[in-house]
Amino acid sequence: MTDGREGGRAAARVKAGPSLLYMVKRLELAVRSGLDEIVRPAGITAWQYTALTVLERHDGLSTAQLARDSFVTAQSMADMVRTLEGRGFIERRRNPANRRELVIHLTGAGHELLAALAEPVRLLEARMLGDLTARQEEQFRRALARAWRALS
């Protein structure tokens, strides 16, 4: 049980500035804008880049799994898969464990594209974290992970 002061401090924090939900959304939009600038010359979107990086970490996903892990709807992902496949960045193959299911794999061209974008994306992240110490960065990562788990 908490005394009345805890609730008062929380209320004071909320009144002191924008809500954390607003700040997280603002950060997300800034990151997406920065990613769009980086990936646009390669002819892809930030959403497509995200899907490719998901496949880089977890190759062989179904369209539904890729959609969930890339934060888009199944319909949007179906369109994205067609586009990325047409560009030669991914390919669909039969799942050996379930021949009725197609799974998506990153191609050599997809790996090459991600390798070409890795340094500019790393620099964007470094710019975002530039005013944080190494300890603050680690605390930020842990706090974001805890906040995500609390809502998942």
C-alpha positions as CSV (number, residue, x, y, z in Angstrom):
1,M,0.0,0.0,0.0
2,T,1.3,3.5,-0.8
3,D,0.8,6.7,1.1
4,G,-0.9,9.6,-0.6
5,R,2.4,11.1,-1.7
6,E,3.1,8.5,-4.4
7,G,-0.1,9.4,-6.2
8,G,0.6,13.1,-5.9
9,R,4.1,12.7,-7.4
10,A,2.6,10.7,-10.3
11,A,0.0,13.4,-10.9
12,A,2.6,16.1,-10.7
13,R,4.7,14.3,-13.4
14,V,1.8,14.1,-15.7
15,K,1.0,17.8,-15.4
16,A,4.7,18.8,-15.9
17,G,4.7,17.9,-19.6
18,P,3.2,15.8,-22.3
19,S,2.1,12.3,-21.5
20,L,4.5,9.5,-22.0
21,L,2.2,8.0,-24.6
22,Y,2.5,11.2,-26.6
23,M,6.3,11.2,-26.2
24,V,6.6,7.6,-27.4
25,K,4.4,8.3,-30.4
26,R,6.4,11.4,-31.2
27,L,9.7,9.4,-31.0
28,E,8.2,6.7,-33.2
29,L,7.3,9.2,-35.9
30,A,10.7,10.8,-35.7
31,V,12.4,7.4,-36.1
32,R,10.1,6.5,-39.0
33,S,10.8,9.8,-40.7
34,G,14.5,9.2,-40.3
35,L,14.2,5.7,-41.6
36,D,12.2,6.8,-44.6
37,E,15.0,9.3,-45.5
38,I,17.5,6.5,-45.3
39,V,15.6,3.8,-47.2
40,R,13.9,6.0,-49.9
41,P,16.9,6.0,-52.2
42,A,16.9,2.2,-52.2
43,G,13.2,2.3,-53.3
44,I,11.7,0.9,-50.2
45,T,9.6,2.2,-47.3
46,A,10.4,2.1,-43.6
47,W,7.6,-0.5,-43.2
48,Q,9.3,-2.7,-45.9
49,Y,12.7,-2.2,-44.2
50,T,11.2,-3.3,-40.9
51,A,9.8,-6.5,-42.5
52,L,13.1,-7.3,-44.1
53,T,14.9,-6.8,-40.8
54,V,12.4,-9.2,-39.1
55,L,13.2,-11.8,-41.8
56,E,16.9,-11.2,-41.2
57,R,16.4,-12.2,-37.5
58,H,13.7,-14.9,-38.1
59,D,13.9,-16.3,-41.7
60,G,11.1,-18.5,-42.9
61,L,8.0,-16.8,-41.5
62,S,4.4,-17.1,-42.8
63,T,2.8,-13.9,-44.1
64,A,0.7,-13.7,-40.9
65,Q,3.7,-14.1,-38.6
66,L,5.7,-11.5,-40.6
67,A,2.7,-9.1,-40.4
68,R,2.5,-9.5,-36.6
69,D,6.2,-9.0,-36.1
70,S,6.3,-6.0,-38.5
71,F,3.4,-4.2,-36.9
72,V,1.2,-4.2,-40.0
73,T,-2.1,-5.8,-41.0
74,A,-2.2,-9.1,-42.8
75,Q,-3.6,-7.3,-45.9
76,S,-0.9,-4.7,-45.9
77,M,1.7,-7.4,-45.5
78,A,0.2,-9.4,-48.4
79,D,0.7,-6.3,-50.6
80,M,4.2,-5.8,-49.2
81,V,5.2,-9.4,-49.8
82,R,4.2,-9.1,-53.5
83,T,6.2,-5.9,-53.8
84,L,9.3,-7.2,-52.0
85,E,9.2,-10.5,-53.9
86,G,8.8,-8.6,-57.2
87,R,12.0,-6.6,-56.3
88,G,13.9,-9.8,-55.6
89,F,14.4,-9.1,-51.9
90,I,12.4,-12.0,-50.6
91,E,11.0,-15.3,-51.9
92,R,8.2,-17.6,-50.9
93,R,8.8,-21.3,-50.5
94,R,6.7,-24.3,-49.4
95,N,7.1,-25.0,-45.7
96,P,8.6,-28.5,-45.5
97,A,6.6,-29.1,-42.3
98,N,3.3,-28.1,-43.9
99,R,3.3,-28.2,-47.7
100,R,0.2,-26.1,-47.9
101,E,1.9,-23.2,-46.2
102,L,4.2,-20.7,-47.9
103,V,7.0,-19.2,-45.8
104,I,9.0,-16.1,-46.7
105,H,12.8,-16.1,-46.9
106,L,15.2,-13.2,-47.4
107,T,17.2,-13.5,-50.7
108,G,20.8,-12.7,-51.3
109,A,19.6,-9.3,-52.7
110,G,17.6,-8.7,-49.5
111,H,20.7,-9.4,-47.4
112,E,22.8,-7.1,-49.6
113,L,20.2,-4.3,-49.3
114,L,20.2,-4.6,-45.5
115,A,24.0,-4.6,-45.4
116,A,24.0,-1.4,-47.4
117,L,21.6,0.2,-45.1
118,A,23.1,-1.0,-41.8
119,E,25.5,1.9,-41.3
120,P,23.1,4.7,-42.0
121,V,20.5,3.1,-39.7
122,R,23.2,2.6,-37.0
123,L,24.0,6.3,-37.3
124,L,20.3,7.2,-36.9
125,E,20.1,5.2,-33.7
126,A,23.3,6.7,-32.5
127,R,21.9,10.2,-33.1
128,M,18.8,9.3,-31.2
129,L,20.8,8.1,-28.2
130,G,23.6,10.7,-28.6
131,D,22.8,12.6,-25.4
132,L,22.6,9.5,-23.2
133,T,25.4,7.8,-21.4
134,A,26.0,4.1,-21.9
135,R,24.3,3.4,-18.6
136,Q,21.3,5.6,-19.5
137,E,21.0,3.8,-22.9
138,E,20.9,0.5,-21.2
139,Q,18.3,1.8,-18.7
140,F,16.3,3.2,-21.6
141,R,16.4,-0.2,-23.4
142,R,15.3,-2.0,-20.3
143,A,12.5,0.5,-19.6
144,L,11.2,0.2,-23.1
145,A,11.2,-3.6,-22.9
146,R,9.4,-3.6,-19.5
147,A,6.8,-1.1,-20.8
148,W,6.2,-3.3,-23.9
149,R,5.9,-6.4,-21.7
150,A,3.4,-4.7,-19.5
151,L,1.1,-4.0,-22.4
152,S,1.6,-7.3,-24.2
